Structures are given as C-alpha cells and as structure tokens.
Amino acid sequence: MASRIIYFSLFIVLLFAAGVNGKDTGDFKIGFAPEKGKKQKQKLDPETQKSLQGLADSLNENFSLPTDVYIALGECGETNAFYISEKKQLLMCYELYAELDELFKSEYPKESERDEAVGGAFIFIFFHELGHALIDVYDLPITGKEEDAVDQLSTWILTDGTDDGEATAINGAIAFALLGDGENELSFWDEHSLNQQRFYNTICLVYGNNPKKYGEFVKNGTLPKNRAGRCAGEYAQIDRAWSKLLAPFVKN
C-alpha cells in the first residue's frame, strides 16, 4: 500500500490565477489530530511518511488555510474514509484499501494492474474527503448534496489533461460500479448518490472534459448517448463553480 500513496503528490494540479484573500494561519499536517493528554498514535514506514509529507507540502504550496488540517492513515474498524470536522482530520482507512483490492480482483487478475487501479480509486476517495475538508474550513456555500459536490471536485482535480490523472478518475468510477454490483439493496435514504449513479456521473465528467479522447465510452455503451450529450456542459459548469469557489484561497 505504501508505494501507492506516492501517487497522491502527483495529482495536485490546481491551476488558478487569483491571489489569496483568505487567512493563511494553518497547514496540512501528517498524523492524527492532537488530543489533550494523548500521544500521536500514527506510526508510518519511512516511504509512506515521505510520500504523505510530499502531499501535505504540495497542498500547502497551493492553499492558504485558516486552521490546521490533519491527514491520517489508520485502522478504523470499518471500511470507510472520513473527514471529521471537530478534529479537522481527514482519515483514510486501511480497511478501505483492502476492500478495494478485493473488489478489483475480478477486473484485474494481474497484480501490477490491480495495484494501480486500487491505488487510483483510493486517491479518488482521498480527494473526495479533501473536498469535505475544504468546504468545512472555508465555509463554502454548496447547493444540492455535498457528497455529489465533492465527487465532482475529485474528478475535476484529476482530469488535469494527463493520462495518469484521468485514469485515476476512471478507476474511482469503476470502484463505484463494482460496489454497486455487490449491493443487495438500494439505500435511497443515504446522503450519497447510489453507487451506479456515482459511476455514471464521474464517467460523464471525464468524457465531458475531453469528448474526442473518450469517445469510445459512447461507442461501447459505457456512457449512454442521452447523457453524453450533456457531459461537456456539466464539466464546464463544475469547472466554473469550483474555480470561483476556491480562487480566494489559492496561492499565486
């Protein structure tokens, strides 16, 4: 797993021209948020620590923060990833990585290909949780479901014009499709959209950013034509929205 975290720092591609209006009194930091009377619980191997620190450094170069935000890896007792507002902590769970690895076995029997796909899906989820963190610390206005908005943010960050970034977004979408196939019941009450919807929404944005490059999605039926026709407009809309929302907090 440690080698996959190296990819985190490769996808910090945030291109803005605005100056910083927000206060820069905090940083992204590696480890669990400090608790009074308790020591840090996180122990990472040197490679993972170096990779995560590179991620934090890249984020700090791009964003001004009004408060510290902590990025942690750990055992959670469940398959998930969290942003905990009270602690200003983004927690990625080892159990999530293990489940993604199991899910992708059917799609990628070859271990090296599976490792890349699983790492990509894990990164997609990291940027999803980062979206929750940014909405919280900047008090950003979000209309509609926040879970959908941060899926869009993750896809937007990764569709940076590089094959690696776009492949990472696609692997995030595939993870949603696989999770949806394994569901015994549909949780219509959940704050997240259904996993199959999240798959199509993500694929639509990847396609919408570059319809010529990803025209095969429509030809092979991955993306229905009825949706494909609106994808370029959907991508342009989230591009305008996230650029405007984050511009005051992005460093030159």
N, C-alpha and C positions, 0 to 999 in steps of 0.2 A: 504493500500500500504506500509505503514511504516514497517510492520512486514516482508514483502518480501525482503526488502533491506538488512536485516540481512544476507541473503544468499550470498550477494556479497563477504563478507570476507571469506566464507567457501571454495571458489574455487580458491584462489590464490595459485596454486600449480605449481611452476616453478622450475624444478629440473635441475640445471646446475652445472658444476664443475669448470668453468673458473673464473678467477679473473676479477676485474674491470679495464678496460683501459680508460673508459670514465670519463669525469669530473663529480663530484658529487656536483654541486653547486645549485641544485634546489630540490624541493619536490612536491609530490602530495598534494594538499590542497583542503579543502572542501569550497565551496562557489563560487560565481561569480568572475571572474577576475576583479580586481580593475580598475576603470576608474577615470581619473583625475576629481576631483570636484564632484564625485558621491559616495554615500554610498552604502554599500552592500545591495542588495535587497532581499537576500535569508533569510527566516526565517523557521527553521525546528523544528519539535517537538523533545523533548529530545531523544526519542528512535531512530528516524531516524538519528539525528545528531551523536549519539554514534555509530550507525552501519556504517555510512559513514566514520566516523573518523577511525574506525577499518579497513575499506577497505584501506583508504589512508595510514595508518600505515603499513599495510601488503605490499602494493606496494612499499613504501619507504624502507622497510627492504630488498626487493628483487632487486630494480632497483636504479642505480645511474642516476640522471638527470642533464642535463646541464642548465636547467631552470625550474621554477615552472610551474606545470600543474594544472589547477583548475577543480574540479569535482562538477557539479551543477545539482540540480533538479529544475524544474520550469515550468510555463506555457509558451508555445512557440507560441500559436496562430495557430498551425498546428500539425498534428500527425507525429512526427519525433523524431530523436535524431541526435545530431550534434557534430563534433569536429571542432572548429573554430581556425584555425591556427594562425590568427593575435592576438588572445587573449590567445592562449594556454589554451583553455577551452573546456571541454567535458560536453555537456549539454544533460541530459535525460529529455524528456518532459512528463509531467503528461498526456497529451492528448494521447501519445503513449500507456501508460499503460491502459487507458480507452478503447482504440480501441482493444487492445489485449484481454482485459476482454470480450468485446462484441464478438470478433471472436471465443473465446474458449467456449462460451456458448453452441454451437451446439455439441461440442466434450465432454464437461464435465459439464453435468447438475448439478452435486453435487458441491456445492460451495467450499468445502475444497479442492477437487481435482482440480477444476478450478483455485483456488488461487495459488496452487503450480505450475500448468502448466504456468499460466500467468507470475508468478514470474520468472520461468525458462527462458521463452522467453525474458523477459525484461533483465535478466542477460546476455543472449547470445548477445543481441544487445549492452549492455554495453561493453563487451569485444571486440566486433566489432569496436566500436568507440575508445576504448583504443588502438586498433591496428593502427588506423589512427594517434593517438597522438604519438605513439612510432615511426612510420615511419617518422613523421614530426620532432620530437625533435632530433632523432638520424640520420636523413638524410639517411635512409636506402634505398638501391637500390631495386626496385621492378620491375620485368619484368612482362608484362601482366597487367591485370586490378587490380588496388589497392583494389577495392571493393571485388573481389574474394579472394585476399590475406588475407584481414582482416577477412572475413568469415572463412577462413581456420585457422587463428590464434585463433579465438574464439573457434572453435571446438577443436583445438589442446590443448588449455589450459584446457578445460572442460573434455576431455577424459583422465582423470587422473587416471583411474583404479578404481574409486569409482562409486557406483550405482548412487549417487546423481549428481555427475558431468556429467556422461553420460546421465542421464535423462534430465538434463538441456539442453544439446546439442540437444537431440531429440526433446524437446519442442520448441527449436529455429527452428528446421527444420519443425515441424508441423505448426508453425506460418507462415512460408513461403508458405507452401501448402495451408493453409486457405486463405492467402492473394491472392495467385494465382487463387484460385477458384472464388474469388469475383471480379476479373478484367474483365472489359468489353472489353478492347483492350490490345494488347501486345505492350509494349514500347520497341521496338527493338533498339531505339536510346539511351536508358538510360545507364548511366555508370555502373549500377548494372546489373547482370545477371537476367534473368526472374525468378520470384519467384519459379516457379516449378523446374527450374534448381538449384536454391539455395537449395531447399528441397533435391533433389537427391544428390547434391554434399556433403551436410552435413551428410546425412544418410550414404553415401558411406564411409566417413571418420570414422564415428562411427563404422560401420561394419568392415572397414579395420584395425582398431586398435585391434579388437577382433572378428574375424570371427566366432569362436566357440560359443562365448556368444550370438552373434546377428545373428546366422544362420537362425533364424525364419524370418528375414527380406527378405531372399531369398525364403524361403519355402512358405511364404504367399503372395509373389508377390510385397511386398513393394519396394524391390530393384531388378530390372531385372538382370537375370543371366549374361547377356552380360556385364553389368557394374560391377557387384560384383567381377568378376574375376580379375579386375584391382585395386580394392579398397585397398588391402594391400600394393601394390606398391605405390599408391597415398599417403597413410598415411605415409609410410616410407620416401617418398620424402619431404613432408612438415615438418616432424619431423627433418630431417637433415637440411632443409633450415632455419627454424625458430630457431633451436638450435644454428646454426652457426651465424645467423644474430644478435641474442640477447646476445650471450655469452660475448662479450666485455663489456656489460653494466649491467651484473647481478652480484650482490654481493655474496661473498662466504657465 
